Amino acid sequence: MEAEKWGRRIRAYRKLKGFTQESFAKELGISVSILGEIERGNRMPDESLIGKIAGFLDVSIEELTPQ
């Protein structure tokens, strides 16, 4: 359930900032399939990846954290 919430928030912010999955995955240095798994809630991003995601999306980790 927690991974699902992370995935939804990451997807929403990615779209809000105008990134495609392909361009965002490339910025993060991960494959599109891994990003897709994260956004679908099948994989939990680790702490270092969460930091990179927040940085590229220009949001704080707190904003990205599911409530």
trRosetta pair geometry for C-beta under 8 A, 3 or more apart (Angstrom, degrees):
i j d omega theta_ij theta_ji phi_ij phi_ji
1 4 5.6 -52 -155 29 34 116
1 5 6.8 33 151 -18 65 102
2 5 5.8 -54 -154 33 35 110
2 6 6.6 35 150 -17 66 104
2 44 6.8 23 102 -107 101 121
2 66 6.9 -175 -152 49 64 142
3 6 5.6 -52 -149 37 35 113
3 7 6.2 39 152 -23 66 107
3 38 7.6 -118 -172 -146 95 54
3 41 4.6 121 113 -162 86 66
3 42 7.0 -137 134 34 138 6
3 43 6.5 175 -161 89 135 16
3 44 4.3 -99 -98 -75 103 79
4 7 5.6 -57 -149 36 29 114
4 8 6.4 29 156 -19 65 104
4 41 3.2 22 -94 -126 60 147
5 8 5.9 -52 -147 34 30 109
5 9 6.5 24 157 -14 63 108
5 41 7.6 78 2 -110 37 114
5 66 3.4 48 144 -112 125 160
6 9 6.1 -65 -152 40 29 106
6 10 6.1 26 156 -18 68 110
6 38 7.1 -73 115 -178 108 88
6 41 7.4 134 55 -109 78 72
6 44 6.5 87 39 -136 154 68
6 45 6.3 -152 155 20 141 100
6 50 7.9 -73 -152 -104 126 109
6 64 7.8 39 -143 156 75 91
6 66 5.9 -93 -64 -26 53 116
7 10 5.8 -56 -143 37 28 109
7 11 6.2 27 159 -17 65 109
7 38 5.5 176 -103 146 88 54
7 39 4.5 122 -166 -159 93 22
7 40 5.8 -91 -171 46 154 15
7 41 4.2 -119 17 -62 146 64
7 42 7.9 68 -76 11 152 54
8 11 5.9 -58 -147 38 27 111
8 12 6.2 27 156 -20 64 109
8 39 7.7 105 -70 -164 28 64
8 41 7.3 10 -30 -60 81 109
8 66 7.8 74 57 -98 101 115
9 12 5.7 -54 -145 36 31 112
9 13 6.3 23 160 -11 65 108
9 64 5.8 132 133 -164 127 58
9 65 7.7 -40 107 81 172 5
9 66 5.8 -151 -23 -76 138 77
10 13 6.2 -60 -147 42 27 104
10 14 6.1 31 154 -24 64 110
10 38 6.3 -24 68 133 159 112
10 39 5.9 -119 85 -96 109 76
10 45 7.4 112 -69 -17 153 142
10 53 6.0 -42 -129 -174 110 145
10 64 6.9 44 -81 -158 69 107
11 14 5.7 -55 -144 35 28 113
11 15 6.3 23 160 -14 64 107
11 39 4.3 94 -67 -148 109 110
12 15 6.1 -59 -150 39 26 106
12 16 6.2 30 152 -22 63 111
13 16 5.3 -53 -142 37 33 117
13 17 6.2 22 160 -11 67 108
13 57 4.8 38 146 -162 122 146
13 59 5.9 -79 -147 -1 143 150
13 63 7.9 108 -94 126 140 107
13 64 6.7 -53 -13 -107 160 87
14 17 6.2 -67 -151 43 26 101
14 19 4.7 -79 -171 65 83 112
14 21 7.5 57 149 -88 149 55
14 24 5.3 -14 -144 -84 121 163
14 39 7.8 -59 21 -98 145 127
14 57 6.7 -81 -81 -98 54 117
15 18 7.6 50 -178 -70 33 22
15 19 7.4 -94 -77 55 27 68
17 57 5.4 -150 -25 -141 156 74
17 58 7.2 141 -114 33 135 99
19 23 5.2 -140 -157 85 81 107
19 24 3.9 82 155 -62 136 104
19 27 7.4 -74 -133 10 136 139
19 56 7.9 49 -68 142 155 115
19 57 7.9 -89 -1 -96 137 81
20 23 4.7 87 49 12 85 99
20 24 6.7 -159 81 -4 40 89
21 24 6.0 -63 -144 42 26 107
21 25 6.0 27 160 -21 66 110
21 32 5.4 82 135 -147 106 96
21 35 5.5 162 -164 106 92 132
21 36 6.4 40 -162 -69 145 83
21 39 7.5 -89 -111 -5 113 154
22 25 6.1 -56 -144 35 24 109
22 26 6.5 24 156 -19 60 108
22 32 5.6 -16 -97 -92 60 126
23 26 5.7 -55 -151 35 31 113
23 27 6.5 35 152 -21 65 104
24 27 5.6 -51 -150 33 35 113
24 28 6.4 24 154 -11 66 109
24 35 6.4 132 97 -144 104 155
24 56 7.1 131 -146 128 81 143
25 28 5.8 -64 -148 44 31 106
25 30 5.3 -96 -158 80 81 75
25 31 6.1 -14 179 145 133 16
25 32 4.6 -143 8 -83 169 55
25 34 7.2 130 -136 61 114 89
25 35 4.3 -114 -86 -17 103 142
26 29 7.6 35 -178 -71 30 34
27 56 5.2 115 135 -136 134 146
28 35 7.1 130 48 -81 144 115
28 49 7.0 50 -170 -149 123 88
28 52 5.5 111 -134 130 85 129
28 53 6.7 11 -103 -79 128 70
28 56 6.6 -94 -71 -9 81 157
29 52 7.9 -74 29 -176 101 158
30 34 4.5 -96 166 76 116 135
30 35 5.9 133 98 -48 117 88
30 49 7.3 37 -47 -129 143 123
31 34 4.8 99 59 3 82 99
31 35 7.2 -148 97 0 46 85
32 35 5.6 -56 -150 40 36 111
32 36 6.1 41 151 -23 68 106
33 36 5.5 -51 -146 36 32 116
33 37 6.5 37 153 -21 64 102
34 37 5.7 -51 -150 33 33 112
34 38 6.5 34 151 -18 64 103
34 43 6.8 -73 -160 75 68 162
35 38 5.6 -54 -151 36 34 112
35 39 6.2 28 154 -15 68 108
36 39 5.8 -57 -142 41 30 107
36 40 6.1 22 159 -12 66 110
37 40 6.0 -61 -143 43 27 105
37 42 4.4 -85 -162 73 80 108
37 43 4.0 46 130 4 112 120
38 41 7.8 39 174 -68 29 23
38 42 7.6 -83 -61 55 20 68
38 43 5.0 -60 -76 77 60 97
38 44 7.6 94 -125 -128 80 9
38 45 5.3 43 -133 -55 131 95
45 49 4.2 -124 -173 94 104 122
45 50 5.1 135 111 -61 120 77
45 53 6.7 2 176 -16 168 142
46 49 5.1 89 55 13 70 104
46 50 7.1 -128 102 -9 34 91
47 50 5.6 -53 -147 32 32 114
47 51 6.6 34 155 -19 64 103
48 51 5.7 -52 -155 33 34 114
48 52 6.6 33 149 -17 65 104
49 52 5.5 -52 -148 37 38 112
49 53 6.2 41 152 -23 68 104
50 53 5.7 -52 -146 35 31 114
50 54 6.3 31 155 -18 64 106
50 61 6.2 67 143 -132 107 105
50 64 6.8 165 -168 108 92 142
51 54 5.9 -54 -147 37 29 110
51 55 6.3 30 154 -20 63 108
51 61 6.6 -26 -97 -81 60 121
52 55 5.6 -57 -149 36 30 114
52 56 6.3 22 159 -13 67 107
53 56 6.2 -60 -146 40 27 103
53 57 6.1 11 160 -5 65 115
53 64 6.7 122 107 -142 112 158
54 57 6.0 -68 -142 48 26 102
54 59 5.5 -102 -151 78 74 72
54 60 6.3 1 -169 173 127 15
54 61 4.8 -61 -72 -75 164 62
54 63 7.6 129 -134 56 104 94
54 64 5.1 -112 -90 -13 97 145
55 58 7.4 21 178 -73 30 42
57 64 7.3 112 67 -83 143 119
59 63 4.3 -106 174 78 110 135
59 64 5.6 126 104 -50 121 92
60 63 4.7 103 56 0 78 98
60 64 7.2 -150 96 -1 46 87
61 64 5.6 -60 -150 42 36 111
61 65 6.2 50 149 -38 68 102
62 65 5.6 -43 -145 19 32 118
